């Protein structure tokens, strides 16, 4: 969504999307929303959110279309959650811990960070200690518009080893995913359910947390504003997100 489907102001051309979506629907094409953001935030962008399937929080939560059945929920081991939180708290890092239907922000990050991260996590609670929710956490998100300290990822890795996987995402943020969890794995859960081969799937992306998904599908598309590694993986590069590159490509495919 961010840096791909949505413009910088979190908007998109709704009438244009409705027209191309109708043509996709007539052709029997499903539309999956895949993002590092929270499920509740993603659903807020669509008039009929139940029409789509969702791979949210980088694949940590996968929901089917229609009745919204939850098909997968990731989990970071509680002892790993405690160790990661200890490192981040000691660094006074701006972060939230994410779980099914909720994200938790430690109080020490301050009100400004809580307001910022609420743009991406609509169901958010400010808490004294995220470790109180350690049995529910499936991802950490770190973000700072001034840039994150370069040693932070290595400090976490040193503390927990392979207990989490660091990956870059939009707006200069860093996500710490559960091992083996990414958008590609989440999308594969849906493809298995539908009996659709990955060779018949197209995906759009711009950032490091899109790489596994783009490598999985038969028609990977990168945004012009995407990272060099993303553009290298893609078979097609389209105009940037502010120029509606996704809609341009969908119209080229579906008329």
N, C-alpha and C positions, 0 to 999 in steps of 0.2 A: 504494500500500500504506500508507505512513505517513500518518496523518491522514485516511485514507479507509477502507480495508478493515480495517486493524489497529487495535486499541485502543491506548491509550497505553502499555500494558505489553507490546506486541508480540504479543498473543494475539487470537484470534477464536473464535467459537462453532463448533468443528469439527463436532459432530454436526448442528447446524442447517445449516451450509454443505453438508455431505454430502447432506442431504435435498433441499435446493433444487437442488444441482448435478445430482442424479439426474433431477429433473424437467426441468432445462435440457437435459441429455443426451438425454432421450427426445424433446424438441422439436427436436433437431438444432442446439442453440445452442452455439457455441464460447465459451470463457472465456480471455481474454488478460490476462496479468499485465503491467501497464505501470508503470514506476517509474524514479526517478532512481538507485535502488540497483543493486548488482552482481547479476549473474545468479545466482551461487552463493548469495548471501544470499536471493534471492527463492525459489529452488527449495527452500530448507531449510524453508519454511513448509508444504509440502504433502506428504501421504503418497504420492501418485503424481504427482510433478512432471512426468513426461513427458507427462501428459495435456494440458498447457497450452502455449500459445505464450507467448513472453516478449519484451517490448520493454523492455530494461534500459538503465541509464545514460542515461536521457532519450532513448532511441532510437538511441544509439550502437552498440548490439548487438542484433540481432533474430534470434531463434531460433524455428524451427518446432516444432510439437508432434510427438509420436511419436519419431522418430529424433533430434530436436534439431538438425537441419540449420541451420547458420548462414547466414542469408539476407542479412545486411548487417553490415558493420563500418565504422564511421566512422574518420576520421583527421584529426588536427590536423597541419598542416605542421610538420616538425621545427624549422625556424627560429622558428616561432611558439611552439612548446613551450619552446624555450630562452629566448625573450624573456619569456614569461609567468612561467616559473620564476624568472628573474632578478629580476623585480619582486616576486614573492611572497616570495622568500628575503630580499631587501633589507628588506622590511617585517616579516620574521619572522612571516609569516602562518601560521595553522594550516590546512594543506591537504594533500590527496593528489592525485596524478595517476593517472588510471584508464585501463586498456587491456583488451584481450580476456583475460578470465580472471584478471586480476591488478590490484592497485592498489599504488602506491608512496608511502610517507610519508617525507618528509625527516627525518633524525635530529634536526634542530634543533627540531622541533615538540614533542618530549618524549614520555615514556611515557604520560602521561595522555591526550593527544590521540590517540595510537595506539590505546589501549584503547577510547576513545569511537568513533572512526571504524570500528573493527573490527566494531561492531554492524551496520554497513551494508555493509561490504566484508569478507567472510569470508576471501577470499584476498588477503592483505595482506603487504607486505614493507617493512621499515624500511631505508632506503638513505641513503647519503651525499649523492647528487645524482640527482634524478629525471631530469635531462637525459641521463643515461646510457641512458634508455629512450625517448628522444624520438621514435623512429620507430614506437613502439607506442601512444603516448598518444592517446586520443580524447576526454577530458574531464578537467577539474579540478573538485574539490569543496573549498570553503572552509567551515569551520564553527567557531563559537565560541559557547558558551552565554551568554557575557557580551555578545554582539553583535559583529559585524564592524565595523571602521572604515569610516565612510561613504564615504571617498575611495578605497577599495580598487578598486572596480569601474572607476571613472574612471581610476585610475592604470594598470590593465591595458589599458583601451581606448586610452589615450594611447600606450602602448608598442606595441601590436600592431594597432590599428585594427580592421578587420572580421575579424581572424584567429580570434577566438572571439566567442561570443554569450553575455553574462551573463544568467542567469535565476534567480529565487528558487525555492527548493524548501523542503521541510519542515524543521522545527526551526531556523528562522532561518538556514539555510545558503544559500550562493550557488554555483551551478554555472556553469562556463565551458564551453559546448558548442562543438563544431565547427560552422561556419556551415551553416545549413540543416538541422541535426539537432535533432529534437525528437520528443516522443512521437507527435504526429500523423503525421509523416513515417514513423516506424517502423511505426505501425499500418497506414498505407496500403500498405506493402510486403506485409503479411499479407493485407489485403483483396484486393489485386491477385492474389495467389497463389490465393486461395479463390474469386475471382469474386463477392465480396460487396460490394454498394454501401454506401457510408458511410451512406446514408439508413436502412439497416436495422441500424445499430449503435448501442448505448448505451455511454456511458462515464461513469465517476465520477471526480471530482477535487476538490481543495481548494486547490491552490497555483498559483503562476505558471507552473511547468513543465507544468501540465495544460491551459493555455489553448488551444494549437493543436489538441490532441486533442479538446477539447470543441467547438471551432468546427467541426471536421471532421464529427462524427457527427450523425445525425439525432435522437438522444435524449440530449442532454447533461444530466448530473445533478451538482449541486454538493452538498457537505456543508454542514451548518449552521455548522460551524467553519471553512469555507473563506474565502478572501480575498474582499473585496467584488467585485473584478473577475471572480472565478470565479463567484460567485453571479449576477452580472449576465449572464454568457454563458449560464448554464444555463436550460433550460426547466423544470426541477424542482429543488427543494431538499429534501433529506431530513435526518433527524436526524444528529447528529454521530457521529464514528467510535466514541466510547466508548459510544454508545447503539445501535450496530449498524445505522446507517442504510442501509448497502448491502444487508444481508441483508433488512431490512424491504422495501426496494424490489424486490428480486429475488423475494421471496415474493408481493408484490402482483402482479407480472407473471406469474409461473409457478405460483401456487397453492400 
